Amino acid sequence: MESVRDVRQLPKAHLHLHFTGSMRSTTLLELADKYGVHLPEALRGGEPPRLRATDERGWFRFQRLYDIARSCLRAPEDIQRLVREAAQEDVADGSGWLEIQVDPTSYAPRLGGLIPALEIILDAVRAASQETGLGMRVVIAANRMKHPLDARTLARLAVRYADRGVIGFGLSNDERRGFARDFDRAFAIAREGGLLATPHGGELSGPASVRDCLDDLHAGRVGHGVRAAEDPVLLRRLAERGVTCEVCPASNVALGVYEKQEDVPLRTLFAAGVPVALGADDPLLFGSRLAAQYDIARRTHGFTDAELAELARQSVRGSRAPQPERERLLAGIDGWLAG
């Protein structure tokens, strides 16, 4: 019988983690108390809230909880604490590289404007990386619920800060709203500036939303992408192009994309040769971090240690980590498997 290795010791890259959603629940409680923010029971109970976002009412509730949590981040020291603790959690889970996703316009009103907010975030990332030894970079994400012109502004800003830690440009929020092609110019600006295109798709909407990410936004990675499993032709296309899907199993079930973990098509993607990077998405709301996603792959989907190691390799290959960092992580993965 194969020995079962500790997935927390498996070196890996984390490519799908949202900024506010990375917060510890204890930190949220302390910040809410600090600022006199009334938290609903769903955020105070110490357990992940019961969520279902497959209808508009459910998605609205999810967004409302997220917005309430974000309202507790009001000062540079709050941002610094969030990023430092997110880095500490990732290191504890075996992550050697983290690309954290943020829409700085959401924090700008309380942090002195868009550019000050982004600079505070980037400074916090740099400090946390130095303190913890975790390689960290930032994906700036536009909100598809806002006007595409806002996305262009963000794309130009992202390119401007590419030499200070921004490596990608994303598109988040409810993919059932609007069209990916409305944001094609913003993504063109980002790509022309050397940034990786990593929009969300194939979560709340079906395989067509993944195709739109490829055709209209020229995605190098796709946030989630699990619904591509419903289209064998699309699976082959993702595999042939080497487009990594950032799969978040706990999130998929928590939001009702799938009824139970057994339904998440992780094995289908993997078997089709689609590169997969497991991610925690929003641990604050979904209750589990990065290593737990590997535990799900092992426990629910029957991934062997060799296959878990390959998932970790795919996460590293799908990252924007510099080559020496990639080689170090890949060597660590081989060491984990050999041990």
N, C-alpha and C positions, 0 to 999 in steps of 0.2 A: 504493500500500500504506500502511496506517495506521502512523504512527509509534508505537513501543512506549515508553511512559513508565515510569519507575521506580516500582514500586508502593510502595517504601519512602518515597517522597516524597508519596504520596497521603494526605491527611489522613483520619482514620477514627476510629471509636470501637471500643473493645474491651470486649465485654459478657460474655464467657465465659472467665474465667481463674480457676483454683483456686489457693488460697493456697500450700500447700506445692509444688504442681505447677508454680508459676511459678519455682522456684529454678533457678539456674544449676547445671549438673552440677559445675563446678569448686568452687562454694561448698559443695555437698553433701560433696565429698571433704574439703575443709578442715574443715568442722564435724564430720564423722565422726572425723577424726583428732584434733580438739580434745577430743572427749568419749569417745574410745575405743570408738566404735560400729563393729562389724564390718558392713561392707556386702557383700551378695552380689555376685557377679560382674556380675549384670545391672545393678547401679547403679555399678559401678566401671569398666566397660569403655570409657566414653567414647562408646558408641553406644547408641541407644535399645534397651531390652530387647525381646525378641520376646514379644509379648503376644497373647492371644486370650481375650476375656472372654464369649464367647457360651455358655459352659457354666459351671457353678458353680465348678468347679475353677480355670478360667482367671480368673474374676472374683476368686476368693479370692487368687490369686497377685498380681494387679494391686493389690488392696487391701493385701496384705502388703508389697509394695514401697513403696507410698505411706506406710504406717504407719512403716516403717523410716526413710524419709526424714524424716517429721515428727518422729521421736524425736530428731533432731539439732537441733531448734529448742528450746532450753532456757532462753535468757536474753533479756531485752529487746533487747540489742544484736544477737542473731541475727535477731529479728523485724525490727528496723530495717534490717539489712543486706538481708534478703530483699526487703522492700518497696522499698527504694531501688533495688536492682538490677533488680527487675521493672519499675519505672518507667523506668529507663534503657533497658532493652531495648525497652519499648513506644515510647518517644520515638524511638529509632533506627529503628523500623519504621513511623513516621509516625502513631502514635496520638496524638490530642490529648485523649482522654478514656478512662479505665479504670475499670470497675466490677469490683473483685476480690471473689471469693466465698470465705467462710470460715465454718467451724463453730468458734466459740471454745471450745466445751467440749472439743475435742480438744487444746487447748493449755493449758487451765486448770490441770491437775495440776502442771505445771512452772513456771507463771507466777503462782502465788499465788491461784488461784481464777478463777471465771468472769468476774466484773466486772473484776478487774485485768487478765486476759488481753485482754478486749475493749478496755479503755482503752489498753493497750500497743499493740495493733494499730491503733486509730484514731489514736493519737499518731504512730505510724510512718507511716501514710498521709498525715497532714497534713504532716509534715516532708518526706517524699519529694515530695509535690506542690509544696511551696514551693521545694524545691531544684531540681527538674527542670522545673517549669512545666507538668507534666502534670496535667490535672484528674483527680482520683481520688475515688471513693466506694466504699462497702462494701455488699455483699449478704451478709446473715447467712443461712446455710443450715442447716436441720435435717437430721438423718440418718434416712432412712426405715428403717434397721435398728434404731433405738432406739424407745422407747415414745412414742406421740403426746403424752403429757403433757410429755415433755422438749421437744418441739417448741413447745408452748404457752409454756413458760418462756422459750425462746429468742425467740419472737415478742414477748412482753412486753418483753424486754430490748432487742430490736431497735427497738421503738417508742420506748422510753425514750431511746435514743441517736440518734433520727432527726435531731436538731438538731446532731449531732456527726459526721455523715458517713455514717450508714446510710440507704440509699435503697430497699432491697429485701429480700425474704424468699424464700428458695429451699428446695428439697428435693432432696437428692442421694443418691448411692449406688444400689444395684441396684434399678431400678424394677420388676423382676419379683417383688420381695418386698413383701407387704402391698398395701394399697389406698390410693390417693390420698385417698379420702374419710375415711380414719382421721385425716387431718391437716387436715380442713376447718376445725376450730375454730381451730387455730393460724393458718391463713391468713386467717381472718376477723378475728382480732385484729390481724394485720399490716396488712391492707387498711384496717380501721377506723382504724388509726393513721397512714394516709397512705402506707404502703409499697407498692411494686410487688410483685406476686406473680409469681415467676419460677422455678417448679419444673422439674426435669428430667422429660422424657418423650419417647417416640418414639425411643429409642436402642436399648436392649437388648430392649425390648418394642415391639409393633406400634402401629398407629394408635389402638387403643383406649386406650392409655396417654396419648396426646395429648388425646383427647376427655375423659378423666378429669381432666386438668389444667384444661381449659376448664370442664367442668360442675361439678366438685367443688371446685376450688381457685380458679376464676375468674382464671386466669392472664392477665397482661398480656403476658408473654413466656414462651416455652418453651425450656428448655435442650435443645438438639439439635433434636428435632422432626422429624428427617429421615424417619422411618417414616410420617409423614403422607402422603408421596408415594404410598403404596399405596392411598389412599382419596380419590378425586376430590371427593366431597362434603365431606370434612374439609378438603381444600385450599381449596375455595371458602369455607368457613366461616372459616378462618384469614385468607384474603385480605380477606373482607368486614369482619371485625372489626379488621383491621390488627394482628394478633398476630404479633410478631416471633419468628422461630425463630433461635436461636443455633447456627448450623451450624459444626461443627468437622471439616473433611474429613480432616485427617491423623489425628485421633483415631479417626474412624469406621473407617478401614482398619486402624489399629494394633490396635484391639480386636476386629477381625473382624466388625464390624457389616456391612461390605461387603468383598468379596474384593480389589477394586482400586479405585483412585481413579475410574476411569471409571464405576463402579457407584454412586457417591454421587449422589443425585438432586438435586444443587444446581440444575441447569438446569430440572428439573421444578418445583421450588418457585418459582424465579424467574419462569418463564413463566406460572405460575398466579397471579402477583401476590401471593404470600406474602412479606411483608417478611423479609429475611434479614440477619443480622449475623454475619459470619465471626468465629470465635474459635479460639484455640490450645488451650484446655482445660487440658492439663498438659504444657507443653513439656519439663519434666524427664524425663518418661517417653515422650513421643511424638516428641521430637527436633526440633520446628519451632515457630517463634513466629508472630506475627500476619501479617507480610508474606508469609510462605511460603504462607499459606492463599489469599491473593490470587493468588500465582503459580500455585497449583494451579487456581484458577478460570480463569485465563488459559490455561495450558498444556494442561490436561486437558479442560476443559469449554468451551473456545473463547470465553470472555468477551472482548469487545472492551474497549478502554479506556473507552469511553462506558458500557458495562455495569458495568465495575469501579467507575467513579465512582458509578453508581447504587447498587451494593452498599454503598459507603462512605456515601452519603447515608442509606440505610436503617439502617445501624448508628447513625448520629447521631440519626436520628428515633426509633429504638427505645430510646435512652438516656434517663437522667434528668438529662442535662446542662442547666444553666440556659439560658434563651433566648439571652443574649448569646454564650455559649460555642457553642451550636448554630449561630448565625448566622456566627460566625467560622469554624467548621469547614466549614460548607456553602460559604461564600465561597472557602475554600481549595481545596475539591474542584473548584469551578468553575474556579479559577485553574489547577489541575493539568491539567484537561482542555483548557483554552484554550491552555496552554503547549505 
